[in-house]
Amino acid sequence: MVKIRLMRAGSKKRPFYRIVAADSRSPRDGKFLEILGYYDPRQKPHVLEVKTDRVQDWVDKGAQTSDRVGKLISTLN
Protein backbone atom coordinates (compact mmCIF):
# COMPACT_ATOMS: atom_id res chain seq x y z
CA MET A 1 0.00 0.00 0.00
CA VAL A 2 1.22 3.51 -0.82
CA LYS A 3 1.11 6.14 1.92
CA ILE A 4 1.56 9.89 1.60
CA ARG A 5 3.56 10.83 4.67
CA LEU A 6 6.29 13.03 6.11
CA MET A 7 9.97 12.19 5.72
CA ARG A 8 12.27 13.93 8.19
CA ALA A 9 15.26 15.82 6.85
CA GLY A 10 17.41 18.59 8.28
CA SER A 11 19.89 18.38 11.07
CA LYS A 12 19.64 17.61 14.76
CA LYS A 13 17.17 19.95 16.54
CA ARG A 14 16.30 21.60 13.17
CA PRO A 15 13.60 19.45 11.58
CA PHE A 16 12.52 19.88 8.00
CA TYR A 17 10.02 17.53 6.40
CA ARG A 18 9.41 16.35 2.86
CA ILE A 19 5.96 15.14 1.90
CA VAL A 20 6.49 11.90 -0.03
CA ALA A 21 4.60 9.00 -1.52
CA ALA A 22 6.18 5.83 -0.13
CA ASP A 23 5.44 2.17 0.36
CA SER A 24 3.97 1.69 3.82
CA ARG A 25 6.57 -1.02 4.59
CA SER A 26 9.58 1.23 3.97
CA PRO A 27 11.17 3.11 6.90
CA ARG A 28 10.28 6.74 7.61
CA ASP A 29 13.44 8.18 6.06
CA GLY A 30 13.96 5.35 3.58
CA LYS A 31 12.99 4.65 0.02
CA PHE A 32 10.16 6.70 -1.50
CA LEU A 33 8.36 6.89 -4.83
CA GLU A 34 7.95 10.64 -5.32
CA ILE A 35 8.49 13.93 -3.48
CA LEU A 36 5.19 15.80 -3.34
CA GLY A 37 6.18 18.86 -1.34
CA TYR A 38 7.80 20.07 1.86
CA TYR A 39 6.93 21.44 5.29
CA ASP A 40 9.16 23.66 7.42
CA PRO A 41 7.73 24.05 10.95
CA ARG A 42 10.61 26.26 12.15
CA GLN A 43 9.73 29.25 9.97
CA LYS A 44 7.19 31.77 11.26
CA PRO A 45 4.63 31.41 9.73
CA HIS A 46 5.16 27.74 8.88
CA VAL A 47 6.07 27.07 5.26
CA LEU A 48 4.02 24.43 3.45
CA GLU A 49 4.49 23.75 -0.26
CA VAL A 50 2.48 20.90 -1.81
CA LYS A 51 1.91 19.72 -5.38
CA THR A 52 -1.83 19.23 -4.89
CA ASP A 53 -2.36 17.83 -8.39
CA ARG A 54 0.20 15.07 -7.77
CA VAL A 55 -1.25 14.32 -4.31
CA GLN A 56 -4.72 14.01 -5.83
CA ASP A 57 -3.33 11.72 -8.54
CA TRP A 58 -1.83 9.40 -5.90
CA VAL A 59 -5.05 9.41 -3.87
CA ASP A 60 -7.01 8.53 -7.00
CA LYS A 61 -4.68 5.55 -7.46
CA GLY A 62 -5.46 4.33 -3.92
CA ALA A 63 -2.79 5.99 -1.75
CA GLN A 64 -3.73 7.00 1.78
CA THR A 65 -2.49 10.10 3.59
CA SER A 66 -1.12 9.92 7.10
CA ASP A 67 -3.03 11.78 9.82
CA ARG A 68 -0.55 14.67 9.95
CA VAL A 69 -0.31 15.10 6.17
CA GLY A 70 -4.09 15.05 5.92
CA LYS A 71 -4.33 17.88 8.47
CA LEU A 72 -1.61 19.89 6.73
CA ILE A 73 -3.25 19.56 3.32
CA SER A 74 -6.65 20.51 4.73
CA THR A 75 -5.18 23.84 5.91
CA LEU A 76 -4.45 24.73 2.28
CA ASN A 77 -8.13 24.73 1.32
C-alpha positions in Angstrom: 0.0 0.0 0.0 1.2 3.5 -0.8 1.1 6.1 1.9 1.6 9.9 1.6 3.6 10.8 4.7 6.3 13.0 6.1 10.0 12.2 5.7 12.3 13.9 8.2 15.3 15.8 6.9 17.4 18.6 8.3 19.9 18.4 11.1 19.6 17.6 14.8 17.2 19.9 16.5 16.3 21.6 13.2 13.6 19.4 11.6 12.5 19.9 8.0 10.0 17.5 6.4 9.4 16.3 2.9 6.0 15.1 1.9 6.5 11.9 0.0 4.6 9.0 -1.5 6.2 5.8 -0.1 5.4 2.2 0.4 4.0 1.7 3.8 6.6 -1.0 4.6 9.6 1.2 4.0 11.2 3.1 6.9 10.3 6.7 7.6 13.4 8.2 6.1 14.0 5.4 3.6 13.0 4.7 0.0 10.2 6.7 -1.5 8.4 6.9 -4.8 7.9 10.6 -5.3 8.5 13.9 -3.5 5.2 15.8 -3.3 6.2 18.9 -1.3 7.8 20.1 1.9 6.9 21.4 5.3 9.2 23.7 7.4 7.7 24.0 10.9 10.6 26.3 12.1 9.7 29.3 10.0 7.2 31.8 11.3 4.6 31.4 9.7 5.2 27.7 8.9 6.1 27.1 5.3 4.0 24.4 3.4 4.5 23.7 -0.3 2.5 20.9 -1.8 1.9 19.7 -5.4 -1.8 19.2 -4.9 -2.4 17.8 -8.4 0.2 15.1 -7.8 -1.3 14.3 -4.3 -4.7 14.0 -5.8 -3.3 11.7 -8.5 -1.8 9.4 -5.9 -5.1 9.4 -3.9 -7.0 8.5 -7.0 -4.7 5.5 -7.5 -5.5 4.3 -3.9 -2.8 6.0 -1.8 -3.7 7.0 1.8 -2.5 10.1 3.6 -1.1 9.9 7.1 -3.0 11.8 9.8 -0.6 14.7 9.9 -0.3 15.1 6.2 -4.1 15.0 5.9 -4.3 17.9 8.5 -1.6 19.9 6.7 -3.3 19.6 3.3 -6.7 20.5 4.7 -5.2 23.8 5.9 -4.5 24.7 2.3 -8.1 24.7 1.3 
